[in-house]
Amino acid sequence: MTFDDYNLTKDAKYLISVLYKEYLSRRKQGKSKNESGFFLDVRDVQELVPHWSIDDTTTVCNELKNKKLIDCRYGSNRPINIHLTTDAIFMLENKFKNNVKTVIGYIKDFKDIFF
């Protein structure tokens, strides 16, 4: 599936791109694929989008989980043990061609337009 096939909200497109940028940055640092795609909890994710509230970050994480782009568990009604799925990585590799600069440009343009 392509990026647009998932029918994501603008917030979800933004967040999955931010998570993928972090994934690529971690891979570049030599971390494993599993470790690179792992986020401890919603607060860990929210640190990547500090202009969002925890509630908004949770809502968007739930959307991404429902679309099977992240997998997670729940603790105190908040996402924990969050992982990018292989479907998400595949879709984002095709969109951005594993190019961090392309992802950063997309995120910047998106942020300038919508936030």
Backbone bond lengths (Angstrom), bond angles and torsions (degrees), N, CA, C in turn:
res aa  C-N    CA-C-N  psi(-1)  N-CA   C-N-CA  omega(-1)  CA-C   N-CA-C  phi
1 M - - - 1.449 - - 1.528 109.18 -
2 T 1.304 114.85 152.46 1.459 119.60 177.71 1.523 109.32 -97.39
3 F 1.299 114.38 170.29 1.464 122.07 -178.95 1.528 111.03 -51.93
4 D 1.314 117.19 -46.66 1.463 121.08 -176.09 1.527 113.30 -74.53
5 D 1.331 117.99 -20.03 1.470 121.17 179.40 1.527 112.96 -66.16
6 Y 1.322 117.06 -19.78 1.463 120.49 -176.50 1.532 113.67 -81.61
7 N 1.325 117.93 -9.53 1.469 121.56 179.81 1.525 111.79 50.36
8 L 1.309 114.90 54.83 1.467 121.50 -178.88 1.525 110.69 -88.37
9 T 1.319 115.30 150.34 1.459 119.76 170.65 1.532 108.24 -68.44
10 K 1.315 116.03 165.41 1.466 120.15 177.63 1.528 111.03 -60.19
11 D 1.325 116.35 -39.81 1.471 119.75 178.47 1.520 111.23 -62.58
12 A 1.316 117.33 -40.67 1.463 120.93 -179.38 1.524 110.96 -67.88
13 K 1.335 117.23 -39.86 1.465 120.34 176.05 1.529 110.36 -61.00
14 Y 1.307 115.03 -42.46 1.457 120.09 179.65 1.532 110.90 -63.80
15 L 1.325 116.71 -49.91 1.465 119.72 -176.25 1.522 111.97 -65.25
16 I 1.320 118.87 -43.38 1.469 119.32 -179.01 1.532 109.88 -64.33
17 S 1.326 117.12 -33.05 1.470 120.31 176.83 1.522 110.94 -68.67
18 V 1.325 117.19 -40.18 1.466 121.53 177.56 1.529 110.07 -64.19
19 L 1.324 117.14 -42.77 1.467 120.62 178.23 1.524 110.97 -63.58
20 Y 1.320 116.69 -39.99 1.462 120.43 178.83 1.534 111.33 -67.00
21 K 1.314 117.04 -38.64 1.470 120.33 175.76 1.527 110.10 -59.18
22 E 1.337 116.04 -43.42 1.466 120.07 178.24 1.527 110.48 -64.67
23 Y 1.316 116.78 -40.62 1.469 122.14 176.91 1.531 109.85 -57.38
24 L 1.333 117.13 -49.74 1.465 120.46 -179.49 1.525 111.59 -63.72
25 S 1.322 117.69 -39.92 1.468 121.25 178.46 1.521 110.79 -61.84
26 R 1.320 116.49 -42.81 1.468 120.35 179.19 1.521 111.27 -66.82
27 R 1.338 117.16 -39.49 1.461 120.24 178.22 1.530 109.81 -62.37
28 K 1.323 115.95 -40.95 1.465 120.63 179.51 1.526 110.99 -62.86
29 Q 1.342 117.11 -28.95 1.464 122.08 177.49 1.525 111.91 -79.22
30 G 1.334 117.38 -1.97 1.454 121.41 177.08 1.521 114.84 94.51
31 K 1.320 117.61 8.22 1.468 120.08 179.12 1.528 109.94 -76.00
32 S 1.319 115.79 154.87 1.460 121.03 179.59 1.522 110.51 -66.81
33 K 1.318 116.50 162.44 1.463 120.81 177.43 1.521 110.79 -59.70
34 N 1.323 115.97 -43.43 1.462 120.33 -179.04 1.527 111.36 -62.70
35 E 1.322 116.15 -47.44 1.466 120.70 179.91 1.531 111.28 -66.12
36 S 1.316 116.67 -35.66 1.466 121.22 -178.15 1.525 112.70 -67.55
37 G 1.323 116.68 -32.52 1.462 120.79 -178.25 1.512 114.37 -95.28
38 F 1.332 116.98 10.63 1.466 121.68 -176.56 1.529 110.93 -103.73
39 F 1.318 115.18 135.83 1.468 123.13 175.21 1.526 106.70 -130.15
40 L 1.311 116.28 127.35 1.463 121.58 -172.28 1.521 112.89 -56.60
41 D 1.319 116.74 -48.40 1.467 120.07 -177.72 1.523 109.29 -160.93
42 V 1.318 115.63 -177.44 1.463 120.57 -176.67 1.530 111.32 -63.45
43 R 1.311 118.29 -29.13 1.468 120.20 177.01 1.534 110.62 -67.67
44 D 1.310 116.70 -36.17 1.463 122.09 176.07 1.534 109.46 -61.78
45 V 1.317 116.92 -42.89 1.464 122.12 177.32 1.521 110.27 -68.13
46 Q 1.312 116.78 -43.77 1.466 121.31 -177.16 1.523 111.84 -61.69
47 E 1.319 118.25 -28.53 1.467 121.02 176.23 1.527 111.56 -61.49
48 L 1.329 116.93 -25.13 1.461 121.49 178.89 1.533 111.96 -81.48
49 V 1.331 116.25 -17.63 1.471 122.66 178.29 1.529 108.34 -132.05
50 P 1.339 116.99 66.15 1.470 120.64 -170.79 1.528 114.61 -63.66
51 H 1.321 117.36 -16.22 1.462 120.27 178.06 1.532 111.70 -81.10
52 W 1.324 117.68 -2.04 1.469 122.49 176.97 1.522 109.42 -101.22
53 S 1.309 116.15 150.38 1.462 121.30 173.13 1.535 109.12 -79.42
54 I 1.312 116.18 164.56 1.464 120.74 175.30 1.533 109.91 -61.30
55 D 1.330 117.34 -40.36 1.468 120.62 179.77 1.525 111.20 -62.11
56 D 1.339 117.00 -44.43 1.463 119.89 179.20 1.526 110.82 -65.46
57 T 1.320 117.00 -41.03 1.458 120.89 178.77 1.526 110.13 -62.98
58 T 1.320 116.89 -41.43 1.465 121.67 177.08 1.528 110.77 -61.12
59 T 1.319 116.60 -45.59 1.467 121.02 -179.70 1.525 111.26 -59.19
60 V 1.328 116.23 -44.18 1.462 119.75 -178.73 1.535 110.56 -71.72
61 C 1.313 117.81 -36.84 1.472 120.24 174.41 1.531 110.17 -60.33
62 N 1.324 117.04 -40.46 1.467 120.46 177.83 1.524 111.03 -62.02
63 E 1.329 116.56 -40.51 1.467 119.94 176.97 1.530 110.57 -61.52
64 L 1.329 116.32 -46.15 1.465 119.92 180.00 1.525 111.57 -64.42
65 K 1.317 117.50 -35.85 1.471 120.66 176.25 1.518 110.05 -65.54
66 N 1.327 117.23 -43.80 1.466 120.70 179.86 1.528 111.75 -62.34
67 K 1.322 116.94 -29.38 1.472 121.78 177.78 1.530 111.64 -88.59
68 K 1.337 116.48 1.70 1.463 123.79 179.12 1.537 113.26 63.83
69 L 1.333 115.78 32.82 1.458 120.68 176.35 1.520 112.14 -97.28
70 I 1.318 116.55 -20.52 1.464 121.70 167.70 1.519 107.26 -131.62
71 D 1.300 114.67 157.07 1.456 121.65 171.80 1.516 105.82 -119.80
72 C 1.322 117.23 144.61 1.459 120.38 178.84 1.513 110.38 -160.68
73 R 1.289 114.79 168.87 1.463 123.91 171.57 1.523 105.96 -110.88
74 Y 1.318 116.34 179.43 1.464 119.94 178.58 1.512 110.33 -129.22
75 G 1.317 114.91 139.67 1.453 123.00 173.46 1.513 107.33 -138.60
76 S 1.318 117.17 125.06 1.472 121.89 -175.83 1.531 111.19 54.55
77 N 1.326 115.34 40.01 1.474 123.04 179.11 1.527 114.01 61.94
78 R 1.310 117.49 22.49 1.465 122.74 177.88 1.534 109.07 -124.07
79 P 1.341 117.41 144.25 1.462 119.47 177.44 1.531 111.78 -63.11
80 I 1.321 115.04 135.67 1.469 122.71 174.14 1.530 107.68 -134.54
81 N 1.314 116.78 164.34 1.469 121.96 179.56 1.530 110.73 47.85
82 I 1.306 115.26 58.07 1.467 123.18 -174.72 1.532 109.06 -87.37
83 H 1.323 116.01 131.16 1.465 122.19 178.44 1.520 109.62 -129.32
84 L 1.322 116.94 138.13 1.459 119.98 166.26 1.520 107.59 -67.65
85 T 1.316 118.09 135.57 1.462 120.82 178.40 1.525 109.84 -82.31
86 T 1.323 115.70 163.00 1.462 119.32 176.38 1.530 110.45 -64.08
87 D 1.339 117.76 -33.02 1.469 120.19 175.84 1.527 110.81 -61.30
88 A 1.328 116.75 -41.64 1.465 120.51 179.09 1.524 110.11 -64.42
89 I 1.304 116.96 -46.96 1.464 120.66 -178.53 1.526 110.23 -62.65
90 F 1.321 117.62 -43.62 1.463 121.95 178.52 1.531 110.77 -59.71
91 M 1.318 116.09 -48.37 1.461 121.37 -178.65 1.530 110.36 -62.00
92 L 1.331 117.24 -43.25 1.454 121.53 -178.10 1.533 112.07 -73.46
93 E 1.329 117.23 -33.62 1.468 120.00 174.38 1.523 109.80 -60.07
94 N 1.319 116.22 -41.94 1.465 120.12 179.73 1.524 112.06 -69.10
95 K 1.313 116.88 -35.89 1.467 119.83 179.89 1.521 111.65 -72.57
96 F 1.326 116.55 -44.74 1.466 120.75 -171.96 1.523 114.44 -107.60
97 K 1.307 118.54 -5.23 1.476 123.34 178.34 1.529 112.56 56.25
98 N 1.345 116.42 36.03 1.476 122.27 178.86 1.527 112.74 58.10
99 N 1.306 117.80 26.04 1.454 121.77 -176.67 1.525 109.01 -104.80
100 V 1.329 116.52 109.43 1.467 121.77 -177.87 1.524 110.78 -59.51
101 K 1.327 117.61 -38.97 1.464 120.28 -179.75 1.527 111.31 -62.48
102 T 1.316 116.95 -38.12 1.463 120.85 178.14 1.524 110.21 -65.76
103 V 1.324 117.08 -42.49 1.470 121.34 178.79 1.528 109.67 -63.59
104 I 1.332 116.61 -45.95 1.469 120.94 -179.31 1.531 110.04 -61.26
105 G 1.334 117.13 -42.86 1.457 120.68 178.04 1.519 112.00 -61.65
106 Y 1.322 116.49 -42.25 1.471 121.22 178.35 1.524 110.28 -62.73
107 I 1.322 116.93 -46.55 1.472 121.65 -179.41 1.532 110.00 -62.33
108 K 1.329 116.87 -44.67 1.464 120.39 -179.67 1.528 110.61 -61.93
109 D 1.331 116.71 -47.89 1.469 120.23 179.18 1.523 110.79 -60.63
110 F 1.319 116.09 -43.17 1.458 121.52 -179.51 1.524 110.32 -62.46
111 K 1.319 115.40 -45.14 1.474 120.39 -178.99 1.531 110.88 -64.92
112 D 1.335 116.44 -40.54 1.462 120.46 179.94 1.532 111.48 -63.34
113 I 1.309 116.43 -35.95 1.464 120.72 -177.26 1.530 112.14 -80.43
114 F 1.323 116.92 -44.17 1.468 120.37 -168.58 1.520 116.11 -106.40
115 F 1.332 118.38 -13.58 1.472 118.14 -176.34 1.500 111.30 -123.93
